């Protein structure tokens, strides 16, 4: 593969409803769409999933734009690639900036699959023709949370994830369990707790949760091991996992029993696949997390979740869950709690260029 042109599209979309976590609130979503065109005129698409402010990781949309324009694009336009896995080594000397790297790398994966004439899921070793999916309910009043859960259950979602924080955890989960005693339920803390809250977290064991996601600090693996020894509920690591090395250490320290894989957080599909494979060897189940993505990243997530060790429904909701209109055609549809894995080449969805033009704030072409 020889890339001759990179086009970056900075888009902004308004969420249908605000997304609220212990870390903040998101009403509108900026994203960078990465379009790679090779010398044969074939195009691959990726998406940068950083947020506009650094509340989830240190990266932002602006820093990712800078990294791609000033560093990553030069590498992609200079080198020739036989396989997307090679890009990881070329990017190795550039520290972190995983979401910027992932935006470019996923576009190269789409290009690779299209040149091979196969679906992206096939190219990465996927084994499923459909994936089961869950849904996230952000922080809200108890009554509104219960109403939303009821709606999502009727829509067929296979798992409910609730955002929690100190002071909005025990009573919320108690009410949910009273109303929905058998629904598969997990809680996501987004690093809102410390070991000083250990008794409060242990009290959540009674609610038969699938897992508690990232209760402690984003840069922590050590204290999560202490906490996991005290909890019956499995801990799932999210923000703490940025590479396969983080996974290796977490497994050795027994810091968790489940791992959330996000393509953007770990630097691309190649690293996500390596993490999947290592977890499979150690019988650690994984699931695909969500980042309020537009359709291109959502398509990459569908392909990733088709790998065999993604045994827990992920945060890959329907396009209509977040957007009045998505940037892909057809949009992602959830039917009976499942999403079909596309059989067309590459990501398996068309890109609606005319709609993208209407939501584009800036763009640049690099050659």
NORDA-V64979 format. One record per backbone hydrogen bond with DSSP energy under -0.5 kcal/mol. NH is the residue of the N-H (numbers start at 1). CO is the residue of the C=O. Records with the same first field share a line. If there is no record, write none. Layout:
# NORDA-V64979
NH->CO + CO
This chain:
# NORDA-V64979
3->76 + 79
4->37
5->37
6->366
7->35
8->364
9->33
10->8 + 362
11->9 + 31
12->359
13->29
15->27
16->322
19->26
20->18
21->24
24->21
26->19
29->13
30->28
31->11
32->48
33->9 + 31
34->32 + 46
35->7 + 33
36->34 + 44
37->5
38->42
39->2
41->38
44->36
46->34
48->32
49->47
55->53
56->53
61->51
64->60
65->61
66->62
67->63
68->64
69->65
70->66
71->67
72->67
73->68
75->71
76->72
77->73
78->74
79->75
81->1
86->83
87->84
88->85
89->85 + 86
90->86
91->87
92->89
94->91
95->93
101->97
102->98
103->99
104->100
105->101
106->102
107->103
108->104
109->105
110->106
111->107
112->108
113->109
114->110
115->111
116->112
117->113
118->113
120->346
123->119
124->120
125->121 + 122
126->121
127->306
128->306
131->339
133->337
134->314
135->159
137->161
138->136
139->20
145->141
146->142
147->143
148->144
149->145
150->146
151->147
152->148
153->149
154->150
155->151
156->152 + 153
157->152
158->133
160->184
161->135
162->186
163->137
164->188
165->168
168->165
173->169
174->170
175->171
176->172
177->173
178->174
179->175
180->176
183->180
186->160
187->211
188->162
189->187 + 213
190->213
191->214
192->189
193->215
197->194
198->195
201->197
202->198
203->199
204->200 + 201
205->202
206->203
207->204
208->205
210->185
212->234
213->187 + 211
214->236
220->217
225->221 + 222
226->222
227->223
228->224
229->225
230->226 + 227
231->227 + 228
236->212
237->258
241->238
242->240
247->243
248->244
249->245
250->246
251->247
252->248
253->249
254->250 + 251
255->250
256->250
257->235
258->235
259->285
260->237
261->259 + 287
262->260
266->262
267->263 + 264
268->263
272->268
273->269
274->270
275->271
276->272
277->273
278->274
279->275
280->276
281->277
282->278
283->280
284->279
285->257 + 283
286->309
287->259
289->261 + 287
298->294
299->295
300->296
301->297
302->298
303->299
304->300
305->301
306->303
307->304
310->307
311->286 + 309
312->286
314->132
315->288
316->314
317->315
319->332
320->332
321->318
322->319
323->319
329->350
335->333 + 338
337->155
338->335
339->131
341->129
342->340
346->118
348->345
350->329
352->327 + 350
353->351
356->352
357->353
358->354 + 355
359->355 + 356
360->356 + 357
361->10
362->10
364->8
366->6
